[in-house]
Amino acid sequence: MSYATKPLSNRIAVVFDFDETLIPDDSFKILLRDCQLDVEAFERERVAPLIEQGWHKYLARTYCLVQESRRREGKNKITQERLANLSQKLHLIEGVSEMFECLKKRAAEIVPEVEVEFYLISGGFVDIARNTSIAKHFTQMWGCELAYDENGEIQFLKQLMSHTEKTHYLYYLSIGIERENEQDLMYNYRDVPIKQLYVPLNQVIYVGDGTSDIPCFTVINQYGGIALGIFQDNSTAETWEHREEVTSSQQITNLVPANYKQNSELMRSLILSIECISKQIALLHLSVGE
């Protein structure tokens, strides 16, 4: 390889949020409804007072959920098994199941050596995502991790995935860290030689729906990756609730309806993103004489 050319990586990473990105609803709200709880009352009467006292939203929600489970008896408790069973009932956004192979196929048509890997970085309970039918497509799935007792009942969070925490996992996947530890948390991404990266961030496509994804949009823009924002079909780009929150450094490449069907604007955007990065990789293959 010539020292005048960029290091070559044959990987593309496509990163998704989960709630309202791959499924049309909020998985926490789905869990509440599965427990026959009124979502609005739960948030207003139990969670909101804790947030007013300074609790982090995700911690407050989990604490209230744990308290609710402890009030219950027998099969009505909130357990790891319950979350797994709930996963089987989730409805995916239309076209999601077919999307993975479609993107892999398009990349291979341009550069046969290219590997497309999929990652999930979610602020929701990742055990729900891990038991869905699409979990097999993901190299890694990260999110809020729950602790369980010997009977499988939820105890509390052992890993919090806040909005800014999400950005750390972009760096983890880029350098190829599968499981973070204290030493890993100390490293500075800018000090890692590009030739040591598992997948450079300019070869990352990030897909998210809102506020929790805005810090990731910033990182992706900073390193030249592609960020796609999505909104539900009952909304429009003009009325996207997070539109006014996005600054110039957080802007996205496209804002499209959440629909993964063939020829939808979202799928066209994803395919064009795959083609763009694949062609950059093809150019680098030429530069190293392959």
C-alpha positions as CSV (number, residue, x, y, z in Angstrom):
1,M,0.0,0.0,0.0
2,S,1.3,3.4,-0.9
3,Y,1.9,5.8,2.0
4,A,0.3,8.5,-0.1
5,T,-3.2,6.8,0.0
6,K,-5.7,6.2,2.7
7,P,-5.7,2.8,4.6
8,L,-8.2,0.4,3.1
9,S,-11.0,-1.1,5.1
10,N,-13.5,-3.4,3.5
11,R,-16.2,-2.9,6.1
12,I,-19.3,-0.8,6.2
13,A,-21.3,-0.5,9.5
14,V,-25.0,0.4,9.4
15,V,-26.2,1.4,12.9
16,F,-29.8,1.6,14.0
17,D,-31.7,3.0,16.9
18,F,-34.6,0.6,17.9
19,D,-37.7,2.3,19.1
20,E,-39.6,4.1,16.3
21,T,-36.7,3.3,14.0
22,L,-37.0,-0.5,13.5
23,I,-40.3,-0.8,15.4
24,P,-43.2,1.7,15.1
25,D,-43.6,2.3,18.8
26,D,-41.7,2.8,22.0
27,S,-40.7,-0.6,23.5
28,F,-41.1,0.8,27.1
29,K,-44.6,1.8,26.4
30,I,-45.3,-1.6,24.8
31,L,-44.0,-3.2,28.0
32,L,-46.3,-1.1,30.1
33,R,-49.3,-2.0,28.0
34,D,-48.3,-5.7,28.2
35,C,-48.4,-5.3,32.0
36,Q,-51.9,-3.8,31.7
37,L,-50.7,-0.4,32.9
38,D,-51.9,3.0,31.7
39,V,-48.9,4.5,29.9
40,E,-49.8,8.2,30.5
41,A,-50.8,7.7,34.1
42,F,-47.6,5.7,34.8
43,E,-45.4,8.4,33.3
44,R,-47.3,11.3,35.0
45,E,-48.0,9.8,38.5
46,R,-44.9,7.7,39.0
47,V,-42.0,8.7,36.7
48,A,-42.5,12.5,36.4
49,P,-42.2,13.2,40.2
50,L,-38.8,11.4,40.3
51,I,-37.6,13.3,37.3
52,E,-38.6,16.5,39.1
53,Q,-36.4,15.4,42.0
54,G,-33.4,15.1,39.6
55,W,-33.6,11.5,38.6
56,H,-32.4,10.5,35.1
57,K,-35.4,9.6,33.0
58,Y,-34.3,6.1,32.2
59,L,-33.4,5.4,35.9
60,A,-36.7,6.8,37.1
61,R,-38.6,4.6,34.6
62,T,-36.7,1.5,35.6
63,Y,-37.1,2.2,39.3
64,C,-40.9,2.5,38.9
65,L,-41.0,-0.6,36.9
66,V,-39.1,-2.6,39.5
67,Q,-41.4,-1.3,42.2
68,E,-44.4,-2.3,40.1
69,S,-43.0,-5.8,39.7
70,R,-42.5,-6.2,43.4
71,R,-46.2,-5.4,44.0
72,R,-47.1,-8.3,41.7
73,E,-47.4,-12.0,42.4
74,G,-46.5,-15.1,40.4
75,K,-46.7,-14.9,36.6
76,N,-47.7,-11.2,36.7
77,K,-44.1,-10.2,37.7
78,I,-41.9,-8.4,35.2
79,T,-39.2,-10.9,34.3
80,Q,-36.5,-11.6,31.7
81,E,-38.9,-14.3,30.3
82,R,-41.6,-11.7,30.0
83,L,-39.4,-9.4,28.0
84,A,-38.3,-12.2,25.7
85,N,-41.9,-13.2,25.1
86,L,-42.8,-9.6,24.4
87,S,-40.2,-9.5,21.7
88,Q,-42.0,-12.2,19.8
89,K,-45.1,-10.0,19.6
90,L,-43.4,-6.8,18.4
91,H,-44.4,-5.5,15.0
92,L,-41.5,-4.4,12.8
93,I,-41.7,-1.4,10.5
94,E,-42.7,-2.6,7.0
95,G,-39.7,-3.9,5.0
96,V,-37.2,-4.2,7.9
97,S,-36.8,-8.0,7.7
98,E,-35.8,-7.9,4.0
99,M,-33.6,-4.8,4.3
100,F,-30.5,-6.5,5.7
101,E,-29.8,-8.9,2.8
102,C,-30.8,-6.2,0.3
103,L,-28.0,-3.8,1.5
104,K,-25.4,-6.6,1.7
105,K,-26.2,-7.6,-1.9
106,R,-25.9,-4.1,-3.2
107,A,-22.5,-3.6,-1.6
108,A,-21.2,-6.9,-2.9
109,E,-22.3,-5.9,-6.4
110,I,-19.9,-3.0,-6.3
111,V,-17.0,-4.5,-4.3
112,P,-17.3,-8.3,-3.7
113,E,-14.9,-8.0,-0.7
114,V,-17.0,-5.5,1.2
115,E,-18.7,-6.7,4.4
116,V,-21.8,-4.9,5.6
117,E,-22.3,-5.2,9.4
118,F,-25.3,-4.1,11.4
119,Y,-25.3,-2.7,14.9
120,L,-28.0,-1.6,17.3
121,I,-27.5,1.3,19.8
122,S,-30.7,1.8,21.7
123,G,-31.8,3.7,24.8
124,G,-34.4,1.0,25.5
125,F,-34.1,-2.3,27.2
126,V,-31.8,-4.2,24.9
127,D,-33.1,-7.6,26.1
128,I,-36.3,-6.8,24.1
129,A,-34.3,-6.2,20.9
130,R,-32.1,-9.3,21.4
131,N,-35.1,-11.6,21.3
132,T,-36.7,-10.3,18.1
133,S,-36.6,-12.2,14.8
134,I,-34.1,-9.7,13.3
135,A,-31.5,-10.0,16.2
136,K,-29.5,-12.6,14.1
137,H,-28.6,-9.9,11.6
138,F,-26.7,-7.7,14.2
139,T,-23.0,-8.0,15.0
140,Q,-23.6,-6.2,18.3
141,M,-26.7,-4.9,20.1
142,W,-26.2,-2.4,22.8
143,G,-28.7,-0.6,25.1
144,C,-29.9,-0.4,28.7
145,E,-29.0,-3.6,30.4
146,L,-31.2,-5.0,33.2
147,A,-30.1,-7.0,36.2
148,Y,-32.3,-9.9,37.2
149,D,-32.6,-12.0,40.4
150,E,-32.4,-15.8,40.6
151,N,-36.0,-16.1,39.5
152,G,-35.5,-13.8,36.5
153,E,-37.4,-10.8,38.1
154,I,-36.0,-7.4,37.2
155,Q,-33.8,-5.8,39.9
156,F,-32.5,-2.6,38.3
157,L,-30.3,-1.3,35.5
158,K,-26.8,-2.5,35.4
159,Q,-25.9,-0.5,32.3
160,L,-27.5,2.9,31.3
161,M,-27.6,4.0,27.7
162,S,-28.1,7.8,27.8
163,H,-28.1,10.0,24.7
164,T,-24.4,10.8,25.0
165,E,-23.5,7.2,26.0
166,K,-24.7,6.2,22.5
167,T,-21.7,8.1,21.0
168,H,-19.2,6.0,23.0
169,Y,-20.5,2.9,21.2
170,L,-19.9,4.4,17.8
171,Y,-16.3,4.6,18.8
172,Y,-16.4,1.0,20.2
173,L,-17.6,-0.5,17.0
174,S,-15.2,1.6,15.0
175,I,-12.2,0.3,16.9
176,G,-13.6,-3.2,17.2
177,I,-14.2,-3.3,20.9
178,E,-16.9,-5.9,21.7
179,R,-17.1,-5.4,25.4
180,E,-16.0,-2.3,27.1
181,N,-14.0,-2.2,30.2
182,E,-12.5,0.6,32.4
183,Q,-9.3,0.8,30.3
184,D,-11.2,1.0,27.1
185,L,-13.3,3.9,28.4
186,M,-10.1,5.9,28.8
187,Y,-8.9,5.8,25.2
188,N,-9.0,8.8,22.8
189,Y,-10.4,7.9,19.5
190,R,-8.3,10.6,17.7
191,D,-5.1,8.9,18.9
192,V,-6.0,5.5,17.3
193,P,-4.1,5.1,14.0
194,I,-6.6,4.8,11.2
195,K,-5.0,1.6,10.0
196,Q,-6.0,0.0,13.3
197,L,-9.7,0.8,13.0
198,Y,-12.1,-2.0,12.5
199,V,-14.3,0.3,10.5
200,P,-13.6,4.0,10.0
201,L,-16.4,6.3,11.1
202,N,-16.6,7.7,7.6
203,Q,-17.8,4.2,6.6
204,V,-20.6,4.3,9.1
205,I,-24.3,4.9,8.3
206,Y,-26.4,5.9,11.3
207,V,-30.3,5.7,11.3
208,G,-32.3,7.3,14.1
209,D,-35.6,8.9,14.8
210,G,-35.0,11.7,17.3
211,T,-33.6,13.4,20.3
212,S,-31.6,10.4,21.6
213,D,-29.8,10.2,18.3
214,I,-28.7,13.8,17.9
215,P,-25.3,13.3,19.7
216,C,-24.6,10.5,17.3
217,F,-25.6,12.6,14.3
218,T,-22.9,15.1,15.5
219,V,-20.2,12.4,15.7
220,I,-21.1,10.9,12.3
221,N,-21.0,14.4,10.7
222,Q,-17.7,15.1,12.4
223,Y,-16.0,12.1,10.8
224,G,-17.7,12.2,7.4
225,G,-20.2,9.3,7.8
226,I,-23.8,9.3,6.7
227,A,-26.7,10.2,9.1
228,L,-30.3,9.5,8.2
229,G,-33.2,10.8,10.2
230,I,-36.6,9.1,10.0
231,F,-40.2,10.0,11.1
232,Q,-43.4,8.0,11.3
233,D,-45.7,7.8,8.3
234,N,-48.4,9.8,10.2
235,S,-46.0,12.8,10.3
236,T,-44.0,14.8,7.8
237,A,-40.5,16.2,7.4
238,E,-41.8,19.7,8.1
239,T,-43.5,18.6,11.4
240,W,-40.7,16.4,12.6
241,E,-40.7,17.2,16.3
242,H,-36.9,17.4,16.6
243,R,-36.4,19.6,13.6
244,E,-35.8,22.8,15.6
245,E,-33.3,21.0,18.0
246,V,-30.9,20.1,15.3
247,T,-27.9,22.5,14.9
248,S,-25.6,22.8,11.9
249,S,-23.2,20.2,13.3
250,Q,-26.0,17.7,13.8
251,Q,-27.7,17.9,10.4
252,I,-28.6,14.8,8.7
253,T,-28.1,13.7,5.1
254,N,-31.8,13.0,4.6
255,L,-35.0,12.9,6.6
256,V,-37.4,10.3,5.4
257,P,-40.6,8.4,6.4
258,A,-40.0,5.2,8.4
259,N,-40.7,2.7,5.7
260,Y,-38.1,0.0,4.6
261,K,-40.1,-1.3,1.6
262,Q,-38.4,-1.7,-1.7
263,N,-38.3,1.6,-3.5
264,S,-39.3,3.6,-0.4
265,E,-37.4,6.9,0.1
266,L,-35.7,5.3,3.2
267,M,-34.5,2.3,1.3
268,R,-33.3,4.4,-1.7
269,S,-31.4,6.5,0.8
270,L,-29.8,3.5,2.5
271,I,-28.9,1.9,-0.9
272,L,-27.4,5.2,-2.1
273,S,-25.4,5.4,1.1
274,I,-24.1,1.9,0.7
275,E,-23.2,2.6,-3.0
276,C,-21.4,5.8,-2.0
277,I,-19.2,4.2,0.6
278,S,-18.7,1.1,-1.5
279,K,-17.4,3.2,-4.4
280,Q,-15.0,5.0,-2.1
281,I,-13.7,1.5,-1.1
282,A,-13.5,0.5,-4.8
283,L,-11.4,3.6,-5.4
284,L,-9.1,2.7,-2.6
285,H,-8.7,-0.8,-4.1
286,L,-7.5,0.8,-7.3
287,S,-5.0,2.9,-5.4
288,V,-3.4,-0.1,-3.7
289,G,-3.3,-2.0,-7.0
290,E,-5.9,-4.7,-6.1
